[in-house]
Amino acid sequence: MKYRKMKTLDWDVSVLGFGAMRLPTKKSWDDIDYEKGIKMVRYAIDNGVNYVDTAWSYHVEKSEAFIGEALKDDYREKVKLVTKSPIWLLEHYDDLEKYLDIQLNNLQTNYLDIYLFHALNQDNWKKIKELDLIKGMEELKTKGKIKNFGFSFHGSYDTFKEIIDSYSWDLAQIQFNYLDVDYQATIEGLNYAYSKNIPIVIMEPLRGGKLAESNEELEKMLENAPSKKTLVDWALQFIWNHPGVSVVLSGMSSLQQVKENIDSANNSEPNSLTEDDLKFINNLRDYYKKKIKVHCTNCKYCIPCPHGVNIPENFNLINHAAWTGTVEDWVQSWYDEMDDDSKETDWHGKGKSNLCIKCGECLEKCPQNIDIPSQLEDVRLVFEEEKPIKDFL
């Protein structure tokens, strides 16, 4: 495993971190497969991963308890453990510690190596200042409940720069991949934080798995690539090529993904990609941009919907149609069955786009700032009124 120095913390951190947002599940998103998941986490740690990241909200508030179990048998001592404060639940100054205590109990630990303000944007940043929560974090450090703190981010570059300049943060976590160089914190934000010696942790390196999806055209592109790599490896190496990146979080869902990502990590180096490599990645970026209808990363922050819409699955289906340029029979059938309660698989049941009443509750939850009601209407038009998908691309 390769390691990089976290300057503010004087840590040698594995370039690959384990993100606990897309764990293997059984019948539903909150039904984590403990046997498979624990095997994955421990394999990663046994092979050099020393950074484990989770959050209050992941897997419908079940991820932290899972990680607590996975880090038993002395695995807790082998890693830096990170979780995030659920900012949306905090109404008073004391709530910061109240929820942390619940999280420590779920994680079966007495302290966190890093505690992050979760998903900061302009509104959440305002709330932190109003409630004086940075002071609260400093008090938690004094009490020994956390060793370091920072923030994860889903806002604009200007807000990111303002937050970076406001305090001597231990680290920041941003969404970054070769599709998102001009989105949210942007590559300028990454480089700005690096210039301020603030370590950067990367989330969504594969854009919710989108950058792992292949087809015949992409396979032909790979055949003519400057070097032999998988689509996943190209995406990860692009991020590790940036010296400002300390660790890349991968939301791995299978042991095979863990093994493949460890192999990629072992071959990573900053500033190692050639000019031809970077041109090839630009070509990949252009291709994917044309093929993605809704830039949903399947984080599931938007669900449960109060009206029963399975928002991520609707977007998954229309992205399938966008990918192929047509609504294939199996995709249409999948959509049609989403109101069939006799189906046992968890993507069925009430969940079609036509249940959306445009209440807007989902809008403030989406870290990608997707106009969800508008996009759900497009899904309805494609799958219920047979509007050509090409008209929406």
Secondary structure, 3 states (H helix, E strand, C coil): CCEEEECCCCEEEECEEEECCCCCECCCCCCECHHHHHHHHHHHHHCCCCEEECCCCHHHHCHHHHHHHHCCCCCHHHCEEEEEECHHHCCCCCHHHHHHHHHHHHHCCCCECEEEEEEECHHHHHHHHHHCHHHHHHHHHHHCCECCEEEEECCCHHHHHHHHHHCCCCCEEEECCCCCCCCCCHHHHHHHHHHCCCCEEEECCCCCCHHHCCCHHHHHHHHCCCCCCCHHHHHHHHHHCCCCEEEEEECCCCHHHHHHHHHHHHCCCCCCCCHHHHHHHHHHHHHHHHHCCCCCCCCCCCCCCCCCCCHHHHHHHHHHHHHHCCCCHHHHHHHHHHHCCCCCCCCCCCCCHHHCCCCCCCHHHCCCCCCHHHHHHHHHHHHHCCCCHHHHC
